[in-house]
Amino acid sequence: MKRILVVDDAGFMRASLKMMLERNGHQVVGEAENGLVAVTKYKEIRPDIVTMDITMPVCDGIKAVKMIKEFDPDAKVIMISSMGQECFVRDAILAGAKGFIVKPFKEDYVIQAIEKL
C-alpha cells in the first residue's frame, strides 16, 4: 500500500483518482488543487507518491515538482497531462518526475504506473 498525495485543479479528477487508488489498496493521504498547496501538503504529509497535474492555476505542476524535489530529492512524482500537452512531459521529466500518465487514463494504467515506483 502506497500513501499518495493527489494534485489536480479539477475536483472530479481528484475524486476519480482517489476512488481508483483506494479500490486498488492504496491510501490517499491528501489532495491539493494547485502546485503551491501541493508543496505545503507534501512537506506536512511526506507521502510515498504524488500524482501531479501539469496545468493548474497559481502554480503549475512542473514548478511544483521542482520545489518538491528541492525539499526532498527522493520524492516520487508521476505527472498527469491532457492529450495535446505532450510537450510538457519532457519538461516534467527534467524537473524530476518519475513518470507520466496521459488523460483520459485507464485505471489499470494508473495502478501500473504507481506500482512501478
N, C-alpha and C positions, 0 to 999 in steps of 0.2 A: 504494500500500500504506500503510495506517494502522497505527500502533503503538498497541495497545489494552490497557487495564487492565480486567479483568472482575471485578466485585464482586457477590457473591451468597453468602448463608449456606449455600445448598444446593450441595454438591459436584457433583451430577449436572447442575445448571443451569449451573454454570461450565464443566463439560466439554462440555455441549451447545453453549453459545455459542462456546466455543473452536473446536470442530470446524467449526461454521458459518462463523465468521470466517476461519479458516485455509484452508478449502476455497475461499473466495472471494478469496484473495490477501492477506489482512491478517495481521498478526503480533500474537499475544497475548504481550505482554511482561511480564505479571504478573497474578496473581489475588489476591483478598482475600476473606475470609469475613465481614468486618464493616466498618463505617464507619471505625473508628479505624485498622485495618490499611490500609484503602484510602488514607487521608490520608497515612500514613507512606510507603506504596509510591509514591503519586503524587509526593511530594517527591523520592524517590530516583530514580525511573524517568523522570519527565516524559513520560508517554505523550501521543499526539496526541488520543486519545479515551478516555473512561471510560464503561463501561456499569455502571449503579448500581442495584441492587435497592433498594426502599424499606424494606421491613420486614426488619430484621436485629437480632440481639442486640448488646449492648454499645453500639453507636452506629448509629442508623438512617441510611438513605440521604440524607434531607433535611438532617440535621445535617452529614453528611459533605460534601455538596455545598457547604454554606455555608463549611465550613473550607477546602475546596479552593479555592473562589472567593476567599477572603480571601488565600490564599497566591498564587494565580495567577488574576487577574480574567479572563484569556483562556481559561481551561480550558473544554474542551468535554465536557459530561457528558450522557449520554442515560439517563433514568430508566427502570426496568423495574418495572411493577406488576402484581399479580394482578388478575383480574376482581374487581370489588367494591371496589377501592381507588382508584377514580377521584377520590374526594375529595382524595386526596393529590397528585394531578397538579398542581393549581393551586399548592399549596404548593411543589412541586418546581420549577415554572417560576419562581415568585417567588424561590426560593433561587438560581436561576441556571442551571438545567438548560436545555439547548438543544432537548430533545425528549423523547418518551416512547414506550415500547413496552409493550403490554399482553400479559401471559401468559394463555393459551398463545400463543406467537407463531409466525409462519411465517418461514422462512429468508429469503425474498425481501423481506419487510417489514423485517427486521433489517438486511439489507445495504443496502436503500434508505435507511434512517434513518442508517446510518453514512456512506454516500457523500454524503448531503446536506450533511454537515458538512465 
